[in-house]
Amino acid sequence: MARKVLIYLGALVCASAVGAVAWSSADRETAPMERGTIVAAQRGPIESTVSAFGRFEPSVEAQVSQLVAGRIGALTVRAGDRVTAGQVVAMVEAPLQELSVEAVESRMKRLDAVVRQREAEARLARQTRDTAKPVDERGRPSPEVIGKANAELAVAEALLAQAQALRDETQAELRREQVLLDHARISSPIDGTVLEIHVRAVEYNDPENGSNKVMLIGDTDQLLLKAMVSEADVLDLHPGMAAQVTLVSDPDMILSSTVSIVRPQPQEVNGAMMYVVELPIANTGGRLKPGMTARARFVTSSDSDAVIVPRVAVGVTDNGPAVAIPAGDGFELRAVETGIETRSHKQITSGLSAGQPVIVPFPKDL
């Protein structure tokens, strides 16, 4: 490698070349490097990370709706209450639905009577046909009489089938009306917490007019952090990847999670395409609340025993990455290969050993 004259002040180079200066991990992140400083390549851990912010949401949500028109007679829960699946959370006064059920029940009684009548007529027609033994003057059966008996039986059976079909149809209508009436007792479909209540007692709602939301219930024992990740970073994330989650409101509260889903459909946020990454979090003790903001930190690559130099120590030449090594009153360029990069440092995978001095920043005026 050709040796070139170092442009920086000779006194600074001589003073720095006496011994390489070591630095701590905190120094590597915060301490600015003076122009022309000589530092030693260090051995230690390095990791590349992706950070994203998001909000907690219940893992499961259920919108409880009013399916029958009527006035809210009573709300049996309040926002924040815990409920179980099947628990009654509201009652609807539905007199019109009660009248509908009564009307269909009355029709069912009439149809039951009609079916019984048709059954009796069919039995009689069958008996008449089976007992008829008409003969002509020669003692032979008469086809006309037998044909008439068969026709009368066919008509009776058809009328019976028609009555039975109408009764079955009305029975189904009755079950439907009864189900709607049962919905006057509004129950929670899941175990969870009442998040929002959309109605008030004595308020009238009609589902046909679109006003049927009663309350929102969610499972807050298991929350989902939906982190918004940029399109540049989302390629490095995948389901099963570990993450560290920190609350914005309480930075000392650090939680662990694993990526469950990387949503393929982006969302546009302030003109940028962002992807939702879901992280399940067990809400032990119930301290976490839906809507809280948190920061997720993902380690995309790491090395616990790497040769590390400041990022500004590595330059690009025609032959690829290189560092400047002090040599006499000047320096020489040495080709290196790099690995993991952070905002402040780079890993050197070959071409440089721990303890060897390098010049920072990389000389630009070559």
C-alpha positions in Angstrom: 0.0 0.0 0.0 1.4 3.4 -1.0 2.4 5.6 1.9 1.1 9.2 1.9 1.9 12.3 3.9 -0.5 12.9 6.7 -2.2 16.3 6.3 -3.0 16.7 10.0 -0.7 18.5 12.4 2.5 16.5 13.1 2.4 17.4 16.8 -1.0 15.9 17.2 0.1 12.7 15.4 3.2 12.4 17.5 1.4 12.9 20.7 -1.3 10.4 19.8 1.0 7.7 18.4 2.7 7.1 21.7 -0.1 4.9 22.8 -3.5 4.0 21.5 -6.4 5.4 23.5 -9.0 2.9 24.6 -12.6 3.9 25.2 -15.6 2.4 27.0 -18.9 1.4 25.3 -20.4 4.7 26.6 -17.5 6.6 25.0 -18.2 4.9 21.7 -21.7 6.1 21.7 -21.4 9.7 23.0 -17.8 11.0 22.8 -17.1 13.0 19.6 -13.8 12.3 17.9 -11.4 15.2 17.3 -10.1 15.6 13.8 -6.9 13.6 13.4 -7.4 11.6 16.5 -5.6 8.2 16.7 -7.6 5.5 18.5 -7.2 1.8 18.9 -9.6 -0.8 17.4 -11.5 -2.4 20.2 -12.8 -5.9 20.8 -16.3 -6.2 22.2 -20.0 -6.6 21.5 -21.8 -4.8 18.7 -25.4 -5.1 17.5 -27.5 -3.6 14.8 -31.0 -2.7 16.0 -34.3 -1.4 14.7 -36.6 0.7 16.9 -40.3 1.5 16.4 -43.1 3.1 18.4 -46.6 1.8 18.7 -49.7 1.6 21.0 -51.1 -1.2 23.0 -54.4 -2.7 22.0 -56.5 -5.6 23.4 -55.6 -8.9 21.9 -59.3 -9.6 21.2 -62.2 -7.0 20.9 -65.9 -7.6 20.7 -68.4 -4.9 19.7 -71.6 -5.7 21.6 -74.6 -4.7 19.6 -78.4 -4.3 20.1 -80.2 -6.5 17.6 -83.8 -5.7 18.6 -85.4 -2.3 18.6 -86.3 -0.9 22.0 -85.4 1.3 24.9 -82.3 0.4 27.0 -84.0 -0.5 30.3 -80.8 -1.1 32.3 -77.0 -1.2 32.0 -75.6 -3.8 34.4 -71.9 -2.9 34.0 -69.7 0.2 33.8 -66.6 1.1 31.8 -63.6 -0.7 33.4 -65.7 -3.6 34.8 -64.5 -7.2 34.2 -67.1 -9.4 32.6 -67.3 -13.1 31.6 -68.6 -14.7 28.4 -72.4 -14.9 28.6 -72.8 -12.3 31.4 -75.8 -10.0 30.8 -74.5 -6.5 30.4 -77.7 -4.7 29.3 -81.5 -5.2 29.1 -83.7 -3.9 26.3 -87.4 -3.1 26.7 -88.8 -4.5 23.5 -92.7 -4.6 23.6 -93.0 -4.7 19.8 -90.9 -7.8 19.7 -93.0 -9.4 22.4 -96.1 -8.7 20.3 -94.4 -10.2 17.2 -93.7 -13.4 19.1 -97.3 -13.6 20.4 -98.7 -13.1 16.9 -96.6 -15.9 15.4 -97.5 -18.2 18.3 -101.2 -17.6 17.6 -100.6 -18.5 13.9 -98.8 -21.7 15.0 -101.9 -22.8 17.0 -104.2 -22.3 14.0 -101.8 -24.2 11.8 -101.5 -27.0 14.2 -105.3 -27.4 14.1 -105.3 -27.3 10.2 -102.6 -30.0 10.1 -104.6 -32.2 12.5 -107.7 -31.7 10.3 -105.7 -32.6 7.1 -104.3 -35.7 8.8 -107.8 -36.9 9.7 -109.0 -36.3 6.1 -106.0 -38.2 4.7 -106.7 -41.2 7.0 -110.3 -41.3 6.0 -109.5 -41.2 2.3 -107.0 -44.0 2.7 -109.5 -46.1 4.6 -112.2 -45.4 1.9 -109.8 -46.5 -0.8 -108.7 -49.7 1.0 -112.2 -50.8 1.9 -113.8 -50.1 -1.4 -114.6 -53.3 -3.2 -116.9 -52.3 -6.1 -117.8 -54.8 -8.7 -119.7 -54.7 -12.0 -122.6 -56.9 -13.0 -120.2 -59.8 -13.7 -118.5 -59.5 -10.3 -115.3 -57.9 -11.6 -113.6 -54.7 -9.9 -114.7 -51.4 -11.3 -111.6 -49.2 -12.4 -113.7 -46.0 -12.2 -114.5 -46.4 -8.5 -111.0 -47.4 -7.6 -109.6 -44.5 -9.6 -111.8 -42.0 -7.8 -110.8 -43.3 -4.4 -107.1 -43.0 -5.3 -107.6 -39.5 -6.6 -109.4 -38.4 -3.4 -106.6 -39.9 -1.3 -103.9 -38.1 -3.4 -105.8 -34.7 -2.9 -106.0 -35.3 0.9 -102.3 -36.2 1.2 -101.4 -33.1 -0.9 -103.4 -30.8 1.3 -101.8 -32.4 4.4 -98.3 -31.8 3.0 -99.1 -28.2 2.2 -100.4 -27.6 5.7 -97.3 -29.3 7.2 -95.0 -27.2 5.1 -96.7 -24.0 6.1 -96.5 -25.0 9.8 -92.8 -25.8 9.5 -92.2 -22.4 7.9 -94.1 -20.6 10.6 -92.2 -22.6 13.3 -88.9 -21.3 11.8 -90.3 -17.8 11.9 -91.3 -18.3 15.6 -87.8 -19.4 16.5 -86.4 -16.4 14.7 -88.7 -14.0 16.5 -87.9 -15.7 19.8 -84.1 -15.3 19.2 -84.6 -11.6 18.6 -86.6 -11.4 21.8 -83.8 -13.3 23.7 -81.5 -10.6 22.4 -83.3 -8.1 24.6 -81.0 -9.6 27.2 -77.6 -8.4 25.8 -74.7 -10.6 26.9 -70.9 -10.4 26.6 -69.5 -12.8 23.9 -66.1 -12.9 25.6 -64.2 -12.7 28.9 -62.7 -9.2 29.1 -63.0 -5.7 30.3 -65.7 -3.1 29.3 -63.7 -0.5 27.3 -66.4 1.8 26.1 -70.2 2.2 26.6 -72.0 3.8 23.7 -75.5 4.1 25.1 -77.3 5.4 28.1 -80.2 3.9 30.1 -83.7 4.8 28.8 -82.2 5.6 25.4 -84.1 4.2 22.4 -82.2 2.4 19.6 -83.3 0.8 16.4 -80.9 -1.5 14.6 -82.6 -0.8 11.3 -81.6 2.9 11.6 -78.0 2.0 12.2 -77.9 2.9 15.9 -77.1 -0.5 17.5 -73.7 -0.2 19.2 -74.0 -0.8 22.9 -70.4 -1.3 24.2 -66.9 -2.4 23.4 -65.4 -5.2 25.3 -61.7 -6.3 25.0 -59.4 -8.9 26.5 -56.8 -6.8 28.4 -55.1 -9.7 30.0 -53.1 -10.2 26.8 -52.3 -7.0 24.9 -50.9 -6.4 21.5 -48.3 -3.7 20.8 -48.8 -2.6 17.2 -45.4 -1.1 16.3 -45.2 1.1 13.2 -42.0 0.1 11.2 -40.7 1.9 8.2 -40.4 0.2 4.9 -36.6 0.5 5.1 -36.5 -1.5 8.4 -39.3 -3.9 8.0 -37.3 -6.2 5.7 -35.1 -7.1 8.7 -38.0 -8.2 10.9 -39.8 -11.6 10.9 -42.2 -13.6 13.1 -40.4 -15.2 16.0 -37.9 -12.4 16.4 -37.3 -11.3 20.0 -38.0 -7.7 21.0 -37.5 -5.5 24.0 -40.5 -3.2 24.8 -40.2 -0.1 26.9 -43.1 2.1 28.1 -42.8 5.8 27.1 -44.5 6.7 30.3 -42.2 4.5 32.4 -38.8 3.8 30.8 -37.8 1.7 33.7 -40.5 -0.9 32.9 -38.9 -3.2 30.3 -40.9 -6.1 28.8 -39.9 -8.9 26.6 -41.9 -10.1 23.6 -41.7 -12.0 20.3 -43.0 -10.8 16.9 -46.2 -12.6 16.1 -47.2 -11.0 12.8 -45.6 -8.6 10.3 -48.6 -7.2 8.5 -48.1 -7.2 4.7 -50.4 -4.3 3.9 -48.7 -0.9 4.6 -50.3 2.2 6.1 -49.5 5.7 4.9 -48.4 7.9 7.8 -47.5 11.5 7.0 -46.6 10.5 3.5 -44.4 7.5 4.5 -45.3 3.9 4.1 -45.3 2.1 7.5 -45.9 -1.6 8.4 -47.6 -2.9 11.5 -45.6 -5.4 13.5 -47.6 -7.1 16.3 -46.0 -8.0 19.6 -48.1 -9.9 22.2 -47.6 -8.7 25.8 -48.9 -10.5 28.9 -50.5 -7.8 31.0 -49.6 -9.3 34.4 -51.1 -7.3 37.2 -53.1 -5.2 34.8 -50.8 -2.2 34.8 -50.7 -1.8 31.1 -53.7 0.1 29.5 -55.0 0.0 25.9 -53.7 3.1 24.1 -50.4 3.4 26.0 -47.4 4.2 23.8 -44.3 2.0 23.9 -41.0 1.6 22.0 -40.0 -1.8 20.6 -36.3 -2.6 20.0 -35.3 -5.4 17.7 -31.8 -6.8 17.4 -31.3 -7.6 13.7 -27.7 -8.8 14.0 -25.1 -9.0 16.7 -21.6 -10.2 17.5 -20.4 -10.6 21.1 -16.7 -10.6 20.3 -16.1 -8.2 17.4 -13.3 -5.9 16.3 -14.9 -2.4 16.4 -13.8 1.0 15.2 -15.6 4.3 14.9 -17.8 4.5 11.9 -15.9 7.6 10.7 -12.6 5.6 10.7 -13.7 3.6 7.7 -13.6 5.2 4.2 -14.3 4.0 0.7 -11.5 3.7 -1.9 -11.5 2.4 -5.4 -10.6 -1.0 -3.9 -13.4 -0.9 -1.3 -13.5 -0.2 2.4 -10.3 0.9 4.1 -8.9 2.5 7.2 -5.9 4.8 7.7 -3.1 3.5 9.9 -0.4 5.8 11.3 3.0 5.2 9.7 5.9 7.4 10.5 5.0 11.0 9.8 2.1 10.0 7.7 -0.3 7.1 7.3 -1.0 4.2 5.0 -4.3 2.8 3.8 -5.3 -0.7 4.7 -8.1 -2.6 3.0 -10.6 -4.0 5.4 -13.9 -5.9 5.3 -16.8 -4.7 7.4 -19.7 -6.4 9.0 -22.3 -5.1 11.4 -22.8 -1.3 11.4 -24.4 1.0 13.9 -24.9 4.8 13.8 -21.5 5.3 15.4 -19.4 2.2 14.8 -18.5 -0.6 12.4 -17.4 -4.1 12.8 -14.1 -5.0 11.0 -14.2 -8.7 10.0 -10.8 -8.8 8.3 -7.8 -6.6 7.7 -7.5 -5.2 11.2 -6.9 -6.6 14.7 -8.0 -5.4 18.1 -5.5 -2.9 19.5 -4.2 -1.6 16.2 -4.4 2.2 15.8 -6.5 3.9 13.2 -7.0 7.6 12.3 -10.4 9.2 12.8 -12.0 10.5 10.8 -10.8 8.8 7.6 -8.7 11.2 5.6 -10.7 12.6 2.8 -8.0 14.6 1.0 -6.0 11.7 -0.5 
